[in-house]
Amino acid sequence: GGGPPPPPPPPGAAGQVQAFRYVGPVPSNTMRSLHWRKLLPRESSMVAASFWGERKRDMDFDALLEPLDLDNVQTLFANAPARPKEEREEEKAKATTLLDHRRAHIVGIMLANFRASIPAIKKAVIELNPAFLDISKVEALIGAAPTVEEVVLLTSWAGDPATLGQAERFLLEIAPIPRFKERMQALLLILSFDDRAAELQEMLEKVDSALRELTDSDTLKTVLLHLLALGNFLNAGTPLGDAPGFGPDSLTKFASTRANAEGVTVLSLLVSRLAVSRPKLVTLPSHLQSLAGASKLSLK
């Protein structure tokens, strides 16, 4: 015969995902919520493979919150009644006048820099002539591209086109060129490709250096655990609580969630307390020297 039946599966087995539970101090009052992006149970595989899963064993929330005076935290972040919103004055819509003096002046300066006739410029545009059109001229032409409204206004001109100003005559001359702006953007890409590729390579190296600093910093990981603990304390008993981790886009919430006291935020409070009890943690910026420069880069 058969042996005894197998034991029942443990809780959370059979495809069920166990929800993370915050085990630590909870506030006695209703607190101002920290609106972070809480990682959800359905993201368990992502959590397990992330920093949060790696440091789960270090989530001793009592110890992480020990540097803070939690009574003071409750006082600072108690849910205060909402202040009435101040009425904002509506900005008056300003009517735009096509080919006004400023627009005509800008187009006129561009044409003067070309030192060529309008027909010659048009011919170079149609032929995408790189010998005539360098990067600066192409960028100027992109900026001078006529709008739909300008095309309608100029093509409906009933008078003699020769009586129009230079800027108007130029826009009227290039208006019939199919996809004028797109042609110039394509030519700009061709002309600037090598320089842009080298620039992007340098930018990617800076981003790679910053990412290595982030992933290798034990100090950062410890600070994130303190932030997780404090956020779970503030959000205890709410749908935002019991977070096993939070997304990187939530970091700004710690700096923007303000206390009832002037100038105090969740982040500034934690930093001020860690500076006393865990001074090595506030040296974090010195470990992330590539981050400031990389954060200003745009790879678009």
Summary of the structure (lengths in Angstrom):
residues: 300
radius of gyration: 30.7
end to end distance: 69.3
largest distance: 107.7
contacts: 720
relative contact order: 0.16
helix: 57%
strand: 2%
